[in-house]
Amino acid sequence: MKGKDERLTAIRQLIKTNKIQNQDELLDLLQKEGFDVTQATLSRDLRFLQVVKIPEENGAYIYAFSSDSSSSEIETSQIYIQDFLRGYLSIETSGNMVVIKTFQGHANTVCNAIDNLDIPEILGTVAGDNTMFAVLREGVTKAQFEKSMKEKFPGVEIN
């Protein structure tokens, strides 16, 4: 059985030599190399290796190493926006509370994205496993919150 160090080396090599767009592609390539790895393990490995997605000229995103890319290539806010859009399922408001349902295990990532994008209408956030809560600042209306979210996250829908 191949170990973690060998797997990490293989991931580095595959990302450097291929234009990989998603985890499924990378998982297939690893399996062809003889690695028995789950999607959860691969996700942890990508985080450990500080792998990010960068845009190509054709609009597609591919994996790269954050240390290989200059700050002009990767805009941190774009990464947070993609994290949010990839992870959220629905958004509902009630008074000054916002409930965001996410894919299983994505609440922390979505919460982190919101916290790091400094959305002025949001006072604070708390994440669970597939649900996160945000508290709106005093006096912020649902319409103001919705407008801000749609500006920050194109295509987002709020119930």
C-alpha positions as CSV (number, residue, x, y, z in Angstrom):
1,M,0.0,0.0,0.0
2,K,1.3,3.4,-1.0
3,G,1.7,5.9,1.9
4,K,0.8,9.5,2.4
5,D,4.2,10.9,1.4
6,E,4.1,9.0,-1.9
7,R,0.5,10.2,-2.5
8,L,1.4,13.9,-1.8
9,T,4.3,13.6,-4.2
10,A,2.0,12.1,-6.9
11,I,-0.5,14.8,-6.4
12,R,2.1,17.5,-6.8
13,Q,3.4,15.9,-10.0
14,L,0.0,15.4,-11.5
15,I,-1.0,19.0,-10.8
16,K,2.2,20.3,-12.3
17,T,2.0,18.2,-15.5
18,N,-1.8,18.2,-16.1
19,K,-4.6,20.8,-16.4
20,I,-6.8,19.3,-13.8
21,Q,-10.2,21.0,-13.3
22,N,-11.8,19.1,-10.4
23,Q,-11.3,16.5,-7.7
24,D,-12.9,13.7,-9.8
25,E,-10.3,14.1,-12.5
26,L,-7.5,14.1,-9.9
27,L,-9.0,11.1,-8.1
28,D,-9.1,9.1,-11.4
29,L,-5.5,10.0,-12.2
30,L,-4.4,8.9,-8.7
31,Q,-6.2,5.6,-9.0
32,K,-4.5,5.0,-12.3
33,E,-1.2,5.5,-10.5
34,G,-2.2,2.8,-8.0
35,F,-3.4,4.9,-5.1
36,D,-6.5,3.9,-3.2
37,V,-7.8,7.2,-2.0
38,T,-11.2,8.6,-1.0
39,Q,-12.5,12.0,-1.9
40,A,-12.4,13.1,1.7
41,T,-8.7,12.2,1.9
42,L,-8.0,14.0,-1.4
43,S,-9.7,17.1,-0.1
44,R,-7.5,17.1,3.0
45,D,-4.4,16.6,0.9
46,L,-5.3,19.5,-1.4
47,R,-5.8,21.8,1.6
48,F,-2.5,20.6,3.1
49,L,-0.6,21.2,-0.2
50,Q,-2.3,24.7,-0.4
51,V,-3.8,23.9,-3.8
52,V,-6.0,26.6,-5.3
53,K,-8.0,27.0,-8.5
54,I,-6.8,29.6,-11.0
55,P,-8.6,30.8,-14.1
56,E,-7.4,29.9,-17.6
57,E,-7.8,32.1,-20.6
58,N,-10.8,30.0,-21.7
59,G,-12.7,30.7,-18.5
60,A,-12.1,27.3,-17.0
61,Y,-10.4,26.8,-13.6
62,I,-7.5,24.5,-13.0
63,Y,-5.6,23.4,-9.9
64,A,-2.3,25.1,-9.1
65,F,-0.2,25.6,-6.0
66,S,-0.7,28.9,-4.2
67,S,3.1,29.3,-3.9
68,D,3.5,29.0,-7.7
69,S,1.1,31.8,-8.5
70,S,1.7,35.5,-8.2
71,S,-0.9,37.6,-6.4
72,S,-1.9,39.1,-9.7
73,E,-2.9,35.6,-10.9
74,I,-5.0,34.7,-8.0
75,E,-7.3,37.2,-6.4
76,T,-8.0,36.1,-2.9
77,S,-11.6,37.4,-3.0
78,Q,-12.3,35.3,-6.1
79,I,-11.3,32.2,-4.2
80,Y,-13.6,33.1,-1.3
81,I,-16.4,33.8,-3.8
82,Q,-15.9,30.4,-5.5
83,D,-15.8,28.7,-2.1
84,F,-19.1,30.3,-1.2
85,L,-20.8,29.5,-4.5
86,R,-19.6,25.9,-4.5
87,G,-20.8,25.3,-1.0
88,Y,-24.1,27.0,-0.4
89,L,-27.5,25.5,-1.1
90,S,-30.1,28.0,0.2
91,I,-30.3,31.2,2.1
92,E,-33.3,32.3,4.2
93,T,-33.7,35.3,6.5
94,S,-35.9,35.9,9.6
95,G,-35.5,39.3,11.2
96,N,-31.8,39.9,11.7
97,M,-30.9,36.2,11.4
98,V,-29.7,34.5,8.2
99,V,-29.7,30.7,7.8
100,I,-27.5,29.3,5.0
101,K,-27.8,25.6,4.2
102,T,-24.7,24.1,2.7
103,F,-23.6,20.8,1.2
104,Q,-22.5,18.4,3.9
105,G,-19.2,19.6,5.4
106,H,-19.1,23.0,3.6
107,A,-20.5,25.2,6.3
108,N,-17.1,26.2,7.7
109,T,-15.8,27.0,4.2
110,V,-18.9,29.1,3.4
111,C,-18.7,30.8,6.8
112,N,-15.0,31.5,6.2
113,A,-15.7,33.1,2.8
114,I,-18.3,35.4,4.3
115,D,-16.1,36.4,7.2
116,N,-13.1,37.1,4.9
117,L,-15.1,39.1,2.4
118,D,-16.1,41.6,5.1
119,I,-19.7,42.0,4.1
120,P,-20.7,45.1,6.1
121,E,-24.3,44.1,6.7
122,I,-23.2,40.9,8.6
123,L,-22.2,41.3,12.3
124,G,-21.0,37.8,12.7
125,T,-21.3,34.1,11.7
126,V,-21.4,30.6,13.3
127,A,-20.9,27.4,11.3
128,G,-22.1,23.9,11.9
129,D,-21.6,21.0,9.5
130,N,-24.2,21.7,6.8
131,T,-25.8,24.9,8.2
132,M,-24.4,28.3,9.1
133,F,-26.0,31.3,10.8
134,A,-25.2,35.0,10.3
135,V,-26.5,37.9,12.3
136,L,-27.3,41.1,10.5
137,R,-26.3,44.4,12.0
138,E,-28.9,46.4,13.7
139,G,-31.2,48.2,11.2
140,V,-30.1,46.2,8.2
141,T,-33.1,45.2,6.1
142,K,-33.5,42.0,4.1
143,A,-33.4,44.0,0.9
144,Q,-30.1,45.6,1.9
145,F,-28.6,42.3,2.8
146,E,-29.9,40.7,-0.5
147,K,-28.5,43.5,-2.6
148,S,-25.1,43.2,-1.0
149,M,-25.0,39.4,-1.4
150,K,-26.0,39.6,-5.0
151,E,-23.3,42.2,-5.7
152,K,-20.7,40.0,-4.0
153,F,-22.0,36.6,-5.2
154,P,-23.5,36.8,-8.7
155,G,-26.4,34.5,-9.2
156,V,-27.0,33.9,-5.5
157,E,-30.7,33.4,-4.5
158,I,-32.2,34.4,-1.2
159,N,-35.6,33.2,0.0
